[in-house]
Amino acid sequence: MTTKELQQYWKQEKHEAKPVKVLFEIQSSRIAEDFLSKFVMYKIVILKTGSFDGSKVSIERRYSDFEKLHRNLLKDFKDEMEDVLFPKKVLMGNLTEEMINKRVLALGDYLVELYSMKCIRRSKKYIDFFIDPELDEAYSCLRGGQYGKALEIFQQIICLQEKLTEHCLVVMVPSLCAVVVCYKDLEDLKKAYEVSLKALALLEKHPGHRYYIPLLETMISLAYKLGTDFVSLQEKLEKGEKKMRQGLEIPTVTLKELVVKECVH
């Protein structure tokens, strides 16, 4: 192949039609303001396609959030994104109905275009765009003892992660464990145990994961209080500790201590 033919080949490969698994729709917008300026918040609805999705979830982002995402992705995927169109910044008229409507369409198309590229939709920078602000708020609420509010936000985050991280669901473990901690401190031990089972299922193939031992210790305590089987959990714990020890002392940290340390900047 000549250089030109090779470039054409990769261009074709890059734009090859792929089945869409997640649908992004900018459903609405609103003008917000802080002490410095006015800006537009765009409501993004994320929905799975191909089957009924009863867990439709939405987030709000402003143009500057999209702009930051674009800059960050270009650092890692400049070649892959050479043909991706991003709506340019305008100095005047960005709050007019006409401009907002144009951006609603353009930003929606932008998210779909990014998702069509496997390397991007699986990148941490892309996924962080959808969950980072909410994660910061959720952990802040948890550390402040606002367990009910934290629980509500974490449940939304988990819905997003289920849609966006099918390639590596183990990344949901910290969020699930945060939910366990919230339910436990709200004294809903049954729900805490149910969620911990989901987290453990994701960790079965990752016994070296930092959450594995603390989660099992919490589950044993919950199972004992609920009067359910904890012997099998105890066996998993002993097996996991033996595998991790390898002559070294295992650091003693509780699940709550581990969760509280997450997302600290």
C-alpha positions as CSV (number, residue, x, y, z in Angstrom):
1,M,0.0,0.0,0.0
2,T,1.1,3.6,-0.7
3,T,1.1,6.1,2.1
4,K,-2.0,7.7,0.7
5,E,-3.8,4.3,0.4
6,L,-2.7,3.4,4.0
7,Q,-4.1,6.7,5.3
8,Q,-7.4,6.1,3.5
9,Y,-7.5,2.5,4.9
10,W,-7.2,3.7,8.5
11,K,-9.7,6.5,7.9
12,Q,-12.2,3.9,6.7
13,E,-11.5,1.7,9.6
14,K,-11.9,4.5,12.1
15,H,-15.3,5.4,10.7
16,E,-16.5,1.9,10.3
17,A,-20.1,1.6,11.5
18,K,-20.3,0.1,15.0
19,P,-23.5,-1.1,16.9
20,V,-24.5,1.6,19.4
21,K,-24.9,0.3,22.9
22,V,-25.5,3.5,24.7
23,L,-27.6,6.4,23.6
24,F,-26.7,10.0,24.6
25,E,-29.4,12.6,24.3
26,I,-29.2,16.2,25.4
27,Q,-32.8,16.5,26.5
28,S,-32.9,20.1,27.7
29,S,-30.9,23.1,28.8
30,R,-31.1,25.9,31.3
31,I,-29.3,29.1,32.0
32,A,-27.5,29.2,35.3
33,E,-25.3,31.7,37.0
34,D,-22.7,32.1,39.7
35,F,-21.2,35.2,41.2
36,L,-19.0,35.7,38.1
37,S,-21.2,35.0,35.0
38,K,-24.1,33.3,33.4
39,F,-23.7,30.0,31.6
40,V,-25.8,27.2,30.1
41,M,-26.2,23.8,31.8
42,Y,-27.0,20.9,29.4
43,K,-29.0,17.9,30.7
44,I,-27.6,14.7,29.2
45,V,-29.7,11.5,29.3
46,I,-27.8,8.3,29.1
47,L,-29.7,5.2,28.1
48,K,-28.8,1.7,26.9
49,T,-30.1,0.6,23.5
50,G,-30.9,-2.8,22.2
51,S,-33.1,-3.8,25.1
52,F,-35.4,-2.2,27.7
53,D,-33.5,0.0,30.0
54,G,-35.5,1.0,33.1
55,S,-32.6,2.8,34.7
56,K,-32.5,6.0,32.6
57,V,-30.1,8.4,34.2
58,S,-29.2,12.0,33.6
59,I,-26.4,14.4,34.4
60,E,-25.8,18.1,33.8
61,R,-22.7,19.6,32.3
62,R,-21.8,23.0,31.0
63,Y,-19.9,23.9,27.7
64,S,-16.6,24.3,29.6
65,D,-16.9,20.7,30.8
66,F,-17.2,19.4,27.3
67,E,-14.3,21.7,26.3
68,K,-12.1,20.2,29.1
69,L,-13.0,16.7,28.0
70,H,-12.1,17.5,24.4
71,R,-8.7,18.9,25.4
72,N,-7.9,15.9,27.7
73,L,-8.8,13.4,25.1
74,L,-6.7,15.1,22.4
75,K,-3.7,14.5,24.6
76,D,-4.1,10.7,24.2
77,F,-6.1,10.3,21.0
78,K,-5.1,13.1,18.7
79,D,-4.9,10.9,15.6
80,E,-8.2,9.1,16.3
81,M,-10.0,12.4,16.8
82,E,-8.7,14.3,13.7
83,D,-12.1,14.3,12.1
84,V,-14.2,14.7,15.3
85,L,-16.1,18.0,15.2
86,F,-16.3,20.0,18.4
87,P,-18.5,23.1,18.5
88,K,-16.3,26.2,18.7
89,K,-16.4,28.7,21.5
90,V,-18.2,32.0,20.8
91,L,-17.5,35.3,22.5
92,M,-20.9,36.8,22.1
93,G,-24.4,35.4,21.7
94,N,-23.8,32.1,23.5
95,L,-26.9,32.5,25.6
96,T,-29.3,33.1,22.7
97,E,-31.9,30.4,22.1
98,E,-30.6,29.9,18.5
99,M,-27.0,29.2,19.8
100,I,-28.2,27.0,22.6
101,N,-30.3,24.9,20.2
102,K,-27.3,24.5,17.9
103,R,-25.1,23.4,20.7
104,V,-27.6,20.9,22.0
105,L,-27.4,19.1,18.6
106,A,-23.7,19.5,18.2
107,L,-22.8,18.3,21.7
108,G,-25.1,15.4,21.4
109,D,-23.5,14.4,18.1
110,Y,-20.1,14.9,19.7
111,L,-20.8,12.4,22.5
112,V,-22.1,9.8,20.1
113,E,-19.0,10.2,17.9
114,L,-16.7,9.7,20.8
115,Y,-18.6,6.6,22.0
116,S,-18.3,5.1,18.5
117,M,-14.5,4.8,19.0
118,K,-13.7,1.9,21.3
119,C,-10.4,3.3,22.5
120,I,-12.1,6.5,23.7
121,R,-15.2,5.0,25.2
122,R,-13.1,2.7,27.3
123,S,-10.7,5.5,28.4
124,K,-10.7,6.7,32.0
125,K,-10.8,10.4,30.9
126,Y,-14.0,9.8,28.9
127,I,-15.8,7.9,31.7
128,D,-14.7,10.4,34.3
129,F,-16.6,13.1,32.4
130,F,-19.8,11.4,33.2
131,I,-19.2,10.6,36.9
132,D,-16.4,12.7,38.4
133,P,-18.5,15.7,39.7
134,E,-21.1,13.4,41.2
135,L,-18.4,11.2,42.8
136,D,-16.8,14.2,44.4
137,E,-20.2,15.3,45.8
138,A,-21.1,11.7,47.0
139,Y,-17.8,11.2,48.8
140,S,-18.1,14.6,50.4
141,C,-21.5,13.8,51.7
142,L,-20.4,10.4,53.0
143,R,-17.4,12.0,54.8
144,G,-19.8,14.6,56.3
145,G,-22.1,11.9,57.6
146,Q,-24.9,12.7,55.2
147,Y,-25.4,9.0,54.4
148,G,-28.9,9.3,52.9
149,K,-27.8,12.0,50.4
150,A,-24.6,10.1,49.6
151,L,-26.5,6.9,49.0
152,E,-28.8,8.6,46.5
153,I,-25.9,10.0,44.5
154,F,-23.9,6.7,44.6
155,Q,-26.9,4.8,43.3
156,Q,-27.0,7.2,40.2
157,I,-23.3,6.8,39.7
158,I,-23.6,3.0,39.8
159,C,-26.3,3.2,37.1
160,L,-23.9,5.2,34.9
161,Q,-21.0,2.9,35.6
162,E,-23.2,-0.2,34.6
163,K,-23.8,1.5,31.2
164,L,-20.4,2.8,30.5
165,T,-18.0,0.3,32.0
166,E,-19.3,-3.1,30.8
167,H,-15.7,-3.8,29.6
168,C,-14.4,-3.7,33.1
169,L,-17.2,-3.8,35.7
170,V,-14.7,-4.2,38.6
171,V,-14.3,-0.4,38.5
172,M,-17.8,-0.3,40.2
173,V,-16.4,-1.9,43.3
174,P,-15.5,1.3,45.2
175,S,-19.0,2.8,44.5
176,L,-20.7,-0.4,45.6
177,C,-18.6,-0.5,48.8
178,A,-19.5,3.1,49.5
179,V,-23.2,2.1,49.2
180,V,-22.5,-0.8,51.7
181,V,-21.0,1.7,54.1
182,C,-24.0,4.1,53.7
183,Y,-26.6,1.4,54.3
184,K,-24.6,0.0,57.3
185,D,-24.4,3.4,59.0
186,L,-28.1,3.9,58.2
187,E,-28.6,0.6,60.0
188,D,-30.1,-1.1,57.0
189,L,-28.0,-4.2,57.4
190,K,-30.0,-6.3,55.0
191,K,-29.5,-3.9,52.1
192,A,-25.9,-3.4,53.0
193,Y,-25.4,-7.2,52.8
194,E,-27.3,-7.5,49.4
195,V,-25.1,-4.8,47.9
196,S,-21.9,-6.4,49.3
197,L,-22.8,-9.6,47.5
198,K,-22.8,-7.7,44.2
199,A,-19.4,-6.2,45.0
200,L,-18.0,-9.6,46.0
201,A,-19.2,-11.2,42.8
202,L,-17.1,-8.6,40.8
203,L,-14.1,-9.3,43.0
204,E,-14.1,-13.1,42.8
205,K,-11.5,-13.1,40.1
206,H,-9.5,-10.3,41.8
207,P,-8.6,-11.6,45.2
208,G,-5.6,-9.2,45.3
209,H,-7.9,-6.1,45.0
210,R,-7.5,-3.6,47.8
211,Y,-11.2,-3.9,48.6
212,Y,-11.3,-7.7,48.8
213,I,-10.2,-8.3,52.4
214,P,-12.0,-5.3,53.9
215,L,-15.2,-6.2,52.1
216,L,-15.1,-9.8,53.3
217,E,-14.5,-8.7,56.9
218,T,-17.6,-6.4,56.7
219,M,-19.7,-9.1,55.1
220,I,-18.8,-11.6,57.8
221,S,-19.9,-9.1,60.5
222,L,-23.1,-8.4,58.6
223,A,-23.9,-12.1,58.0
224,Y,-23.3,-12.8,61.7
225,K,-25.7,-10.0,62.7
226,L,-28.3,-11.1,60.1
227,G,-28.1,-14.8,61.2
228,T,-27.0,-16.0,57.8
229,D,-24.1,-18.2,56.6
230,F,-20.7,-16.6,57.3
231,V,-18.6,-19.7,57.4
232,S,-18.1,-19.7,53.6
233,L,-17.1,-16.0,53.8
234,Q,-14.7,-16.8,56.6
235,E,-13.1,-19.5,54.4
236,K,-12.7,-16.9,51.5
237,L,-11.2,-14.5,53.9
238,E,-8.6,-16.9,55.2
239,K,-7.8,-18.0,51.7
240,G,-7.5,-14.4,50.5
241,E,-5.3,-13.4,53.4
242,K,-3.0,-16.4,52.8
243,K,-2.6,-15.5,49.1
244,M,-1.9,-11.9,49.9
245,R,0.4,-12.4,52.8
246,Q,3.3,-14.1,51.1
247,G,5.5,-13.4,54.1
248,L,4.3,-9.8,54.5
249,E,2.0,-8.3,57.1
250,I,-1.5,-7.4,55.7
251,P,-2.3,-3.8,56.5
252,T,-5.4,-3.6,58.8
253,V,-7.9,-1.2,57.3
254,T,-11.7,-1.3,57.6
255,L,-14.0,-1.0,54.6
256,K,-15.2,2.4,55.9
257,E,-11.7,3.7,56.2
258,L,-10.9,2.6,52.7
259,V,-14.1,4.2,51.3
260,V,-13.5,7.5,53.2
261,K,-10.0,7.8,51.6
262,E,-11.4,7.5,48.1
263,C,-11.6,10.6,45.9
264,V,-9.5,12.8,48.2
265,H,-7.8,15.5,46.1
